[in-house]
Amino acid sequence: MIRPLLLGLLVLTLTACATPDLLESTPVPPKLNEIAAPLQVRLIWDADIGRTDQLSERLRPALADGRLYTASSDGTVTAFDAKDGQQIWRQELERPISGGPAVGDGLVVVGTHDGKVLGLAAADGKLLWISGVTSEVLAPAAIGQGVAVVRTSDGRVFALDAKTGERHWIYNSNVPVLTLRGHSSPILVPGGVIVGFDTGRVVALSLAEGAPVWEQTVGIAQGRTELEQMVDVDAHPVVSRGDVFVATYQGRIARLSLRNGDIVWARELSVYAGIAADESNVYASDSEGRIWAFDRFNGASVWRQDVFQGERMSGPAIYADYVVVGGSDGYLYWLSVDDGRLLARQKVDDTRLNVAPLIADDRVYVQSMDGRLAAYELEASGD
């Protein structure tokens, strides 16, 4: 039997288009109003950047060199001064953006529903190149080492020249009959790229030629039906200090060796929204809305926060001594990294917060599905 939240997830992610009411925020769980949140949050600036039209679109701010880059579904890409929110440039691409933006090496890259990857100059938004791929792009690219690496919905990985958009190589992976609508981003490492697939596999590819360096199966398909056998790697892998942390839907969260892909530890967990790691722990939002902390070295449970159970939570992000997550109720939440206690919350919008917050320079940047971009700080103790 499929639990109600999982059934809701499948409806939202397997549908080609989401209706506006699916994007609107859900009611705040009554139990959250009963919890004292001792820390106060301050809004620094906000801006309107345009809507995200589908839950499967991973449109999340990207930061580089003091600038914040955003994208909306209607094809608008905007650059802001991250300090004060002043708009630097705005580019109307007139194409349906579905993945990105990614920024690096003076380049901003977005992907579209109609199988195009566009490279823009980070300095002024000028369109530099357009490259065709074989399917829609639903997650940010990875930019660096002279290339932009893009994962597409049909299981392929493309390495494109960062200056021209010319294709260097392509890697093919099988796609199961039934998958979640969405996919994770590739993650660059020196000389290679880490990619997760809908089969529950994680592959390290050579950046020079796209050949597999190692492969590891993290999610193992179980059950009798195609629904029960879905083990997509939809959460972006995290590379940290020689480790690769990865999680699958209806599968496991695991620590892999970056060198050879060996599994150091694995725990059963169903994740699609995201994971994060710090020096001590790895954090995950599971498919039932619970937030977990595991010891990064041995996988032991450190804490679990159940107060959001039944909600659709974003992936977590680390802000100093806090774990920050967004909710389908339109709120941002700050939890203690030590024990998962709820310490602060902030209403952002009346629509869902579908992607993990971006943390930089002691600020939290968050993008709502209705297109509100906001920068927050925690008030200093004693204020």
Buried (B, 14 or more C-beta within 10 A) or exposed (E): EEEEBBEBBBEBBBBEEBEEEBBBBEEBBEEBEEEEBEBEBEEBBBBEBBBBBBBBBBBBBBBBEEBBBBBBBBBBBBBBEBBEBEEBBBBEBEBBBBBBBBBBBBBBBBBBBEBBBBBBBBBEBEEBBEBEBEBBBBBBBBBBBEBBBBBBBBBBBBBBBBBEBEBBBBBEBEBBEBBBBBBBBBBBBEEBBBBBBBBBBBBBBBBEEBEEBBEBBBBEBEEEEEBBBBBBBBBBBBBBEEBBBBBBBBBBBBBBBBEEBEBBBBBEBBBBBBBBBBEEBBBBBBBBBBBBBBBBEEBEEBBBBEBBBBBBBBBBBBBEEBBBBBBBBBBBBBBBBEEBBBBBBBEBBBBBBBBBBBBBEEBBBBBBBBBBBBBBBBEEEEE
